[in-house]
Amino acid sequence: MADGSSYNVNLYIYDLSKGLARQLSPMMLGKQVEGIWHTSIVIYGEEFFYGGGGITSCFPGGTILGMPDSIVDLGNTEVPQELFQEYLFSLRESTYRPEKYHLFENNCNTFSSEVAQFLTGTKIPSYITDLPSEVLATPFGQALRPFLDSVTVTPAGNNGMNGYGQL
């Protein structure tokens, strides 16, 4: 690292169900699910996430989802911002293009986990990344799969400030 700087990396966790998953999952899935998770990575004063619009950024807490339900400190990185931007552009051109979004297999959580691994050497918590397979393993999940396969999640994040928005 050229300048000796260290940057804090946080995982922002949002429950898209706003608590309904916790209440309804035992009845619908036959098992307890605490939330339907959307995640993002916060570093360099920006929140980065992936959805149907591709890789996007905004100021922390600046999506339509508001402030996160929880924040996990993933540690620090010495990756300079310029190198991180190059990394994001390479992801945008390959794995995380808008048309490659898939609710169960290539989503905000797979993006957050891959970015966390790049920055800190650790992935995001497995209770988040394992949720799709847990839901699909239930009869209700299997019945809903055709509908859910067509769902695209794109939390608006382009606030027009300081060049934030779609990368």
Disulfide bonds with the S-S distance in Angstrom:
none
